[in-house]
Amino acid sequence: MDQESFRQGMSYLSMGFNFKLKESATVFWLKMLKDLSDDAFLKAVKSIVLTHDRMPTIAEIRRVALEESDESPMAEEAWLMVIDDIHRLSFYNEPVYEDPRLEKTKRLIGWRELCDMTAENKSIIRAQFMRAYNAFSERERQKALCGINEGVNAELMQRLFGGMLPGEKKAG
């Protein structure tokens, strides 16, 4: 987020709650919220001003920003996507999903297991799918709330280990 969007959002909060942060606190808030996009931050602040009775915490702003910007499918929608792909594709045409939660869930259960399910075990596999998908979703949600960006972490690890992650072998 850029400083102008942060300043605008903090102005909304200041006017909405008749509250002013000290300069040192403002710097800290910017550091804690800077990984949010301008749009997500401003939407969250506007939503909070309209729905809350008190000045929010940093955690509340992050939570609302995540909720406002989350467009990922619910577990039931993800299940329907997989079922559609099972009917549309064959066992030999395993799809690769862009959504990491959906891909991890599919790989955890196994494409073969999904394709081979019967009427007798469909409800069991569905329940396993839902539980796994929701667990992966919650993990991603917690990472987002804490500002963890795996792309940045991977880049840092690459730099620390000279372009090669621990456990990788040099090619050739």
C-alpha positions as CSV (number, residue, x, y, z in Angstrom):
1,M,0.0,0.0,0.0
2,D,1.3,3.5,-0.7
3,Q,1.4,6.2,1.9
4,E,-1.3,8.3,0.3
5,S,-3.8,5.4,0.6
6,F,-2.7,4.8,4.2
7,R,-3.1,8.5,5.0
8,Q,-6.6,8.5,3.4
9,G,-7.7,5.4,5.3
10,M,-6.3,6.8,8.6
11,S,-8.2,10.0,7.9
12,Y,-11.4,8.0,7.6
13,L,-10.7,6.3,10.9
14,S,-9.8,9.5,12.6
15,M,-13.0,11.2,11.5
16,G,-15.2,8.2,12.0
17,F,-14.1,7.5,15.5
18,N,-12.9,10.9,16.6
19,F,-9.5,9.4,17.3
20,K,-6.0,10.5,16.4
21,L,-2.9,8.3,16.5
22,K,0.4,9.7,17.7
23,E,3.1,10.0,15.0
24,S,5.1,7.0,16.4
25,A,2.0,4.8,16.4
26,T,1.1,5.9,12.8
27,V,4.5,4.7,11.6
28,F,4.0,1.4,13.4
29,W,0.5,1.0,11.9
30,L,1.9,1.6,8.4
31,K,4.6,-1.0,8.9
32,M,2.0,-3.6,10.1
33,L,-0.5,-2.9,7.3
34,K,1.8,-2.0,4.3
35,D,1.5,-5.5,2.7
36,L,-2.3,-4.9,2.2
37,S,-3.3,-3.6,-1.2
38,D,-4.6,0.0,-1.4
39,D,-8.0,-1.2,-2.5
40,A,-8.3,-3.9,0.3
41,F,-7.2,-1.4,3.0
42,L,-9.5,1.3,1.9
43,K,-12.5,-1.0,1.5
44,A,-11.8,-2.5,5.0
45,V,-11.5,0.9,6.6
46,K,-14.8,2.1,5.0
47,S,-16.5,-1.1,6.1
48,I,-15.2,-0.7,9.7
49,V,-16.3,3.0,9.9
50,L,-19.8,2.0,8.8
51,T,-20.1,-1.1,11.0
52,H,-18.0,-0.7,14.2
53,D,-18.6,1.3,17.3
54,R,-14.9,1.8,18.3
55,M,-11.5,2.3,16.7
56,P,-10.3,-1.0,15.3
57,T,-7.1,-2.7,16.1
58,I,-4.5,-3.6,13.4
59,A,-5.7,-7.2,13.6
60,E,-9.3,-6.1,12.9
61,I,-8.3,-4.1,9.9
62,R,-6.3,-7.0,8.5
63,R,-9.2,-9.5,9.1
64,V,-11.8,-7.2,7.4
65,A,-9.5,-6.5,4.5
66,L,-9.0,-10.3,4.1
67,E,-12.7,-11.0,4.2
68,E,-13.5,-8.2,1.8
69,S,-11.0,-9.3,-0.8
70,D,-11.3,-13.1,-0.5
71,E,-12.7,-14.4,-3.8
72,S,-11.6,-18.0,-3.3
73,P,-14.3,-20.8,-3.6
74,M,-15.9,-22.2,-0.5
75,A,-15.3,-25.9,0.2
76,E,-18.6,-26.8,-1.4
77,E,-17.8,-24.9,-4.6
78,A,-14.4,-26.5,-4.8
79,W,-15.9,-29.9,-4.4
80,L,-18.3,-29.2,-7.3
81,M,-15.4,-28.1,-9.4
82,V,-13.6,-31.4,-8.8
83,I,-16.8,-33.4,-9.4
84,D,-17.3,-31.5,-12.7
85,D,-13.7,-32.3,-13.7
86,I,-14.1,-36.0,-12.8
87,H,-17.1,-36.2,-15.2
88,R,-15.5,-34.0,-17.9
89,L,-11.9,-35.4,-17.8
90,S,-10.7,-39.0,-17.4
91,F,-8.5,-40.6,-14.9
92,Y,-5.6,-40.0,-17.3
93,N,-6.3,-36.2,-17.7
94,E,-5.7,-35.0,-14.1
95,P,-6.3,-31.2,-13.9
96,V,-3.9,-28.9,-12.2
97,Y,-5.7,-26.2,-10.2
98,E,-4.4,-22.6,-9.9
99,D,-5.9,-22.4,-6.4
100,P,-3.2,-23.9,-4.1
101,R,-5.8,-25.0,-1.6
102,L,-7.8,-27.0,-4.2
103,E,-4.6,-28.4,-5.7
104,K,-3.2,-29.5,-2.3
105,T,-6.6,-31.1,-1.4
106,K,-6.8,-33.0,-4.7
107,R,-3.2,-34.2,-4.2
108,L,-3.9,-35.2,-0.6
109,I,-6.9,-37.4,-1.5
110,G,-5.5,-38.4,-4.8
111,W,-6.9,-38.0,-8.3
112,R,-7.3,-41.8,-8.7
113,E,-9.2,-42.1,-5.4
114,L,-11.5,-39.2,-6.5
115,C,-12.1,-40.8,-9.9
116,D,-12.7,-44.3,-8.5
117,M,-15.2,-43.2,-5.8
118,T,-18.5,-45.1,-5.7
119,A,-21.9,-44.2,-4.4
120,E,-21.1,-46.0,-1.2
121,N,-17.9,-44.1,-0.4
122,K,-18.7,-40.7,-2.0
123,S,-20.0,-39.1,1.2
124,I,-16.8,-40.3,3.1
125,I,-14.5,-38.9,0.4
126,R,-16.6,-35.7,0.2
127,A,-16.2,-35.2,4.0
128,Q,-12.5,-35.8,3.8
129,F,-12.2,-33.3,1.0
130,M,-14.2,-30.7,2.9
131,R,-12.1,-31.1,6.0
132,A,-8.8,-31.0,4.1
133,Y,-9.9,-28.0,2.0
134,N,-11.1,-26.1,5.0
135,A,-7.8,-26.8,6.9
136,F,-5.7,-25.6,3.9
137,S,-8.0,-22.5,3.7
138,E,-7.6,-21.7,7.4
139,R,-3.8,-22.1,7.1
140,E,-3.8,-19.6,4.1
141,R,-6.1,-17.3,6.0
142,Q,-3.7,-17.2,9.0
143,K,-0.7,-16.6,6.7
144,A,-2.6,-13.7,5.1
145,L,-3.6,-12.2,8.5
146,C,0.0,-12.4,9.6
147,G,1.3,-10.9,6.4
148,I,3.2,-13.9,5.4
149,N,4.1,-13.9,1.7
150,E,5.6,-17.2,0.6
151,G,6.9,-15.7,-2.6
152,V,9.0,-13.2,-0.6
153,N,10.1,-15.9,1.7
154,A,11.2,-18.1,-1.2
155,E,13.1,-15.2,-2.7
156,L,14.9,-14.5,0.6
157,M,15.8,-18.2,1.0
158,Q,17.2,-18.2,-2.6
159,R,19.4,-15.2,-1.7
160,L,20.5,-16.6,1.6
161,F,21.6,-19.9,0.0
162,G,23.2,-18.5,-3.1
163,G,20.4,-19.3,-5.6
164,M,19.8,-22.8,-4.3
165,L,17.5,-23.9,-1.5
166,P,18.7,-26.3,1.1
167,G,18.3,-29.9,-0.1
168,E,18.4,-29.0,-3.7
169,K,21.2,-30.5,-5.9
170,K,23.1,-28.6,-8.5
171,A,22.1,-29.5,-12.1
172,G,24.7,-31.1,-14.2
